[in-house]
């Protein structure tokens, strides 16, 4: 199975930034205009772009217009997350042309999960299960939930979810390598598509995914810092 490489465009205060370990006070600006970042990845061959409104995720603002600009002005599929905690918010992005919406904290709301799948179809709903060492974190990674991440994914599968993103928060943005042991264990247990994120910083990190059941990997700081190119990443996992 082909492993898809998805570049991330995280938005805070209208700019494209990257965080370290999910701390919004430790953000680094890479592009003043997030659309410029999205167009870069489109030009380098991305099929999907992962766009997150960080301010909406933590409840300190909203970058919906910037997100919609990316959807309207690129020719790739865009998956959108960050503060999507209601059917209305999901409708807003799907209506604007998003390829799928991402439920993070919203994934803990069984009614929202069921309603989203019923209205948009399972192919347009991704559940983002963020964790520290396997323990789930929500609300912009500020609150820990006493449940194992892989177990939550299996419960979400029972609700109809078929696409997942699992982020190792303690590795995210650190450039120190992913929590690969837990990630590959989780991938082997989950029936649906699983995209991994958090800490991937070298081509050797990516090479470990070859032959696994991972559907894809979402990359951020490693691409922005030039650890490798998007084309190189695609070549390693493809």
C-alpha positions as semicolon CSV with decimal commas, in nm:
position;residue;x (nm);y (nm);z (nm)
1;X;0,000;0,000;0,000
2;X;0,127;0,345;-0,091
3;X;0,208;0,561;0,211
4;X;0,096;0,919;0,150
5;X;0,313;1,212;0,263
6;X;0,104;1,510;0,376
7;X;0,266;1,849;0,452
8;X;0,115;2,047;0,739
9;X;0,022;2,415;0,737
10;X;-0,052;2,528;1,093
11;X;-0,200;2,876;1,132
12;X;-0,179;3,111;1,430
13;X;-0,251;3,485;1,424
14;X;-0,287;3,462;1,047
15;X;0,063;3,323;0,990
16;X;0,205;2,979;0,907
17;X;0,386;2,858;1,217
18;X;0,522;2,543;1,379
19;X;0,501;2,463;1,748
20;X;0,721;2,258;1,977
21;X;0,537;1,993;2,181
22;X;0,209;2,171;2,108
23;X;0,300;2,486;2,304
24;X;0,150;2,782;2,122
25;X;0,378;3,020;2,314
26;X;0,672;2,846;2,147
27;X;0,572;2,907;1,787
28;X;0,806;2,991;1,501
29;X;0,677;3,180;1,199
30;X;0,775;3,032;0,861
31;X;0,541;3,223;0,630
32;X;0,353;3,545;0,692
33;X;0,092;3,417;0,443
34;X;-0,013;3,051;0,498
35;X;-0,135;3,034;0,138
36;X;0,225;3,076;0,025
37;X;0,322;2,768;0,225
38;X;0,032;2,566;0,085
39;X;0,123;2,665;-0,271
40;X;0,482;2,561;-0,207
41;X;0,378;2,211;-0,107
42;X;0,133;2,190;-0,396
43;X;0,415;2,286;-0,633
44;X;0,639;2,017;-0,484
45;X;0,385;1,743;-0,551
46;X;0,161;1,715;-0,244
47;X;-0,176;1,549;-0,308
48;X;-0,319;1,656;0,029
49;X;-0,236;1,940;0,267
50;X;-0,309;1,923;0,639
51;X;-0,432;2,265;0,760
52;X;-0,491;2,338;1,129
53;X;-0,629;2,653;1,293
54;X;-0,419;2,647;1,610
55;X;-0,592;2,947;1,765
56;X;-0,935;2,788;1,728
57;X;-0,796;2,464;1,873
58;X;-0,698;2,635;2,198
59;X;-0,984;2,886;2,200
60;X;-0,786;3,208;2,152
61;X;-0,893;3,315;1,804
62;X;-1,005;3,206;1,462
63;X;-0,829;3,176;1,127
64;X;-1,120;3,036;0,926
65;X;-1,080;3,291;0,646
66;X;-0,715;3,199;0,600
67;X;-0,810;2,832;0,587
68;X;-1,077;2,901;0,326
69;X;-0,827;3,100;0,117
70;X;-0,605;2,793;0,102
71;X;-0,897;2,571;-0,001
72;X;-1,007;2,817;-0,270
73;X;-0,663;2,896;-0,411
74;X;-0,493;2,558;-0,433
75;X;-0,568;2,262;-0,653
76;X;-0,500;1,993;-0,393
77;X;-0,723;1,827;-0,137
78;X;-0,724;2,006;0,199
79;X;-0,804;1,845;0,533
80;X;-0,900;2,097;0,801
81;X;-0,880;2,079;1,178
82;X;-0,857;2,299;1,483
83;X;-1,170;2,385;1,677
84;X;-1,408;2,174;1,466
85;X;-1,635;2,084;1,757
86;X;-1,980;2,129;1,604
87;X;-2,169;2,017;1,296
88;X;-2,197;2,383;1,195
89;X;-1,819;2,426;1,195
90;X;-1,779;2,106;0,995
91;X;-2,042;2,222;0,743
92;X;-1,862;2,554;0,702
93;X;-1,541;2,387;0,588
94;X;-1,697;2,107;0,383
95;X;-1,916;2,370;0,216
96;X;-1,603;2,571;0,135
97;X;-1,457;2,270;-0,041
98;X;-1,245;2,093;0,221
99;X;-1,162;1,734;0,134
100;X;-1,232;1,633;0,491
101;X;-1,268;1,775;0,839
102;X;-1,064;1,668;1,139
103;X;-1,228;1,604;1,474
104;X;-0,986;1,622;1,767
105;X;-1,160;1,717;2,089
106;X;-1,479;1,674;1,887
107;X;-1,396;1,306;1,841
108;X;-1,488;1,252;2,207
109;X;-1,846;1,359;2,124
110;X;-2,007;1,040;1,992
111;X;-2,315;1,229;1,869
112;X;-2,098;1,470;1,667
113;X;-1,897;1,183;1,521
114;X;-2,209;0,993;1,414
115;X;-2,378;1,304;1,275
116;X;-2,068;1,408;1,078
117;X;-2,031;1,066;0,919
118;X;-2,402;1,049;0,840
119;X;-2,400;1,393;0,675
120;X;-2,064;1,397;0,498
121;X;-1,964;1,030;0,466
122;X;-1,682;0,846;0,641
123;X;-1,431;0,951;0,372
124;X;-1,471;1,316;0,478
125;X;-1,420;1,267;0,852
126;X;-1,080;1,218;1,017
127;X;-1,043;1,162;1,391
128;X;-0,727;1,316;1,536
129;X;-0,614;1,121;1,839
130;X;-0,327;1,311;2,000
131;X;-0,130;1,145;2,276
132;X;0,168;1,156;2,507
133;X;0,317;0,810;2,538
134;X;-0,016;0,661;2,438
135;X;-0,237;0,871;2,670
136;X;-0,492;1,089;2,490
137;X;-0,474;1,471;2,510
138;X;-0,748;1,712;2,399
139;X;-0,841;2,084;2,382
140;X;-0,532;2,194;2,194
141;X;-0,327;1,934;2,382
142;X;-0,386;2,108;2,714
143;X;-0,592;1,837;2,887
144;X;-0,508;1,472;2,939
145;X;-0,776;1,204;2,917
146;X;-0,734;0,875;3,097
147;X;-0,768;0,651;2,793
148;X;-0,520;0,475;2,567
149;X;-0,499;0,629;2,218
150;X;-0,525;0,301;2,028
151;X;-0,825;0,196;2,238
152;X;-0,999;0,528;2,161
153;X;-0,939;0,470;1,790
154;X;-1,100;0,126;1,811
155;X;-1,402;0,275;1,991
156;X;-1,427;0,540;1,719
157;X;-1,420;0,266;1,457
158;X;-1,733;0,127;1,621
159;X;-1,895;0,467;1,553
160;X;-1,802;0,447;1,186
161;X;-1,471;0,638;1,173
162;X;-1,240;0,502;0,904
163;X;-0,960;0,762;0,891
164;X;-0,734;0,851;1,184
165;X;-0,443;1,078;1,263
166;X;-0,226;0,991;1,561
167;X;0,019;1,255;1,686
168;X;0,289;1,192;1,946
169;X;0,268;1,533;2,115
170;X;0,581;1,485;2,323
171;X;0,776;1,441;1,997
172;X;0,592;1,700;1,785
173;X;0,821;1,975;1,659
174;X;1,121;1,841;1,852
175;X;1,307;1,698;1,551
176;X;1,409;1,409;1,779
177;X;1,235;1,122;1,606
178;X;0,888;0,971;1,642
179;X;0,746;0,739;1,906
180;X;0,768;0,466;1,647
181;X;0,717;0,162;1,870
182;X;0,379;0,279;2,000
183;X;0,277;0,417;1,660
184;X;0,340;0,094;1,473
185;X;0,165;-0,105;1,746
186;X;-0,140;0,119;1,713
187;X;-0,136;0,097;1,332
188;X;-0,137;-0,282;1,352
189;X;-0,443;-0,282;1,580
190;X;-0,661;-0,029;1,396
191;X;-0,856;-0,145;1,093
192;X;-0,896;0,196;0,928
193;X;-0,644;0,429;0,764
194;X;-0,394;0,572;1,012
195;X;-0,180;0,879;0,948
196;X;0,111;0,931;1,188
197;X;0,262;1,260;1,303
198;X;0,503;1,396;1,561
199;X;0,882;1,397;1,558
200;X;0,957;1,261;1,209
201;X;1,286;1,436;1,138
202;X;1,494;1,217;0,907
203;X;1,451;0,994;0,606
204;X;1,546;0,698;0,825
205;X;1,249;0,781;1,053
206;X;1,025;0,757;0,747
207;X;1,189;0,443;0,610
208;X;1,071;0,251;0,919
209;X;0,713;0,292;0,795
210;X;0,775;0,093;0,478
211;X;0,586;-0,232;0,491
212;X;0,364;-0,115;0,778
213;X;-0,011;-0,061;0,761
214;X;0,031;0,317;0,801
215;X;-0,174;0,504;0,541
216;X;0,043;0,812;0,559
217;X;0,260;1,051;0,754
218;X;0,196;1,419;0,825
219;X;0,512;1,628;0,823
220;X;0,577;1,975;0,957
221;X;0,898;2,112;1,102
222;X;1,127;1,866;0,921
223;X;1,006;2,005;0,586
224;X;1,012;2,367;0,698
225;X;1,363;2,332;0,843
226;X;1,490;2,157;0,531
227;X;1,583;1,826;0,693
228;X;1,471;1,669;0,367
229;X;1,250;1,762;0,075
230;X;0,892;1,656;0,016
231;X;1,007;1,465;-0,292
232;X;1,272;1,281;-0,091
233;X;1,013;1,188;0,173
234;X;0,778;1,056;-0,094
235;X;1,059;0,852;-0,244
236;X;1,145;0,686;0,086
237;X;0,794;0,574;0,181
238;X;0,639;0,528;-0,164
